[in-house]
Amino acid sequence: MVDQIRRSSRSVCSNLAEGWRKRKYKAVFVNKITDAMQEASETQSWLEFSAACKYISEELFKELDREYEEIIAMLNSVGKNADKFCF
């Protein structure tokens, strides 16, 4: 489970970086932002499993889940406003 959380959480950053480099192409940029949101959602899912199995405290889960909700909201906003970022 730790490996999955590490992989999906790191993938959020790498998809964002790839999208930023490809912002010349709006469709590719939006696709990478969407991929980043999916990876963030996957991370949340693994955190839910971790909390359910009592590997992490409920308090820590709530804090991390709240942070991922903010990340997803920001990524969603970037995707919806892609014209501001693409050239």
C-alpha positions in Angstrom: 0.0 0.0 0.0 2.9 2.4 0.8 4.3 1.8 -2.7 1.0 2.6 -4.3 0.6 5.8 -2.3 4.1 6.8 -3.2 3.6 6.0 -6.9 0.2 7.8 -7.3 1.2 10.9 -5.3 4.4 11.3 -7.3 2.5 10.8 -10.5 0.4 13.9 -9.6 3.5 16.0 -9.8 5.0 14.4 -12.9 1.8 14.7 -14.8 1.5 18.3 -13.9 5.2 18.9 -15.0 4.5 17.1 -18.3 1.4 19.1 -18.9 3.2 22.3 -18.2 5.9 21.5 -20.8 3.2 20.6 -23.4 1.0 23.7 -22.8 1.6 24.7 -26.4 -1.1 22.1 -27.2 -4.2 22.8 -25.2 -5.7 19.3 -25.6 -2.5 17.6 -24.3 -2.2 20.1 -21.5 -5.8 19.4 -20.3 -5.3 15.7 -20.7 -2.2 15.8 -18.4 -4.1 17.9 -15.8 -6.9 15.4 -15.9 -4.3 12.6 -15.4 -2.9 14.4 -12.4 -6.4 14.7 -10.9 -7.0 11.0 -11.5 -3.7 10.2 -9.7 -4.7 12.5 -6.8 -8.0 10.6 -6.6 -6.2 7.3 -6.6 -4.0 8.5 -3.7 -7.1 9.5 -1.8 -8.4 6.0 -2.4 -5.3 4.4 -1.0 -5.4 6.7 2.0 -9.0 5.5 2.6 -7.8 1.9 2.6 -5.0 2.9 5.0 -7.4 4.5 7.4 -9.8 1.6 7.2 -7.0 -0.9 8.0 -5.9 1.3 10.9 -2.5 1.9 9.3 -3.0 5.6 9.8 -5.1 7.5 12.3 -8.5 9.0 11.4 -7.1 12.4 12.2 -4.2 12.0 9.8 -6.5 10.6 7.1 -8.8 13.6 7.4 -5.9 16.0 7.1 -4.5 14.3 4.1 -7.9 13.9 2.4 -8.6 17.6 2.9 -5.3 18.5 1.3 -6.0 16.2 -1.7 -9.4 17.8 -2.1 -7.7 21.2 -2.3 -5.2 19.8 -4.8 -7.9 18.3 -7.0 -9.9 21.6 -6.8 -6.9 23.6 -8.0 -6.1 21.1 -10.8 -9.8 21.2 -11.9 -9.6 25.0 -12.0 -6.4 24.9 -14.1 -8.1 22.5 -16.5 -11.2 24.6 -16.8 -9.1 27.7 -17.4 -6.5 26.1 -19.7 -6.6 29.1 -22.1 -4.9 31.2 -19.5 -2.0 28.7 -19.3 -1.6 27.6 -22.9 -0.1 29.6 -25.8 
